[in-house]
Amino acid sequence: MCARLGVRRTGLYFSAFFLVALLVVLVILIGKNTRSVKLDWAVGSTKASLVWIILAAAVLGWLLGIATSVVFRHRTRRRI
């Protein structure tokens, strides 16, 4: 049981390190992309901060990934 605890703790440390590294990269990305850019839409254009565009794209991609996972799980689920 003690060996399992060591493996589990190593996994937790790796996860914590990965999360901190991801947050550092995110902060650097935000710091480097603060300028305002023009977005061209099909019916017009708008100006927005590049940080918000990147954040909106990331959240949209994350939500679409979750939706795709739910659809695949529902369609490939074994019928009883």
Contacts in CASP RR format, 6 or more apart in sequence:
PFRMAT RR
TARGET T0000
AUTHOR 0000-0000-0000
METHOD contacts of the structure
MODEL  1
MCARLGVRRTGLYFSAFFLVALLVVLVILIGKNTRSVKLDWAVGSTKASL
VWIILAAAVLGWLLGIATSVVFRHRTRRRI
29 54 0 8 1.000
30 51 0 8 1.000
31 51 0 8 1.000
33 50 0 8 1.000
33 51 0 8 1.000
33 54 0 8 1.000
34 49 0 8 1.000
34 50 0 8 1.000
34 51 0 8 1.000
35 49 0 8 1.000
35 50 0 8 1.000
36 47 0 8 1.000
36 48 0 8 1.000
36 49 0 8 1.000
36 50 0 8 1.000
37 47 0 8 1.000
37 48 0 8 1.000
37 49 0 8 1.000
37 50 0 8 1.000
37 53 0 8 1.000
38 45 0 8 1.000
38 46 0 8 1.000
38 47 0 8 1.000
39 45 0 8 1.000
39 46 0 8 1.000
39 47 0 8 1.000
39 48 0 8 1.000
39 53 0 8 1.000
END
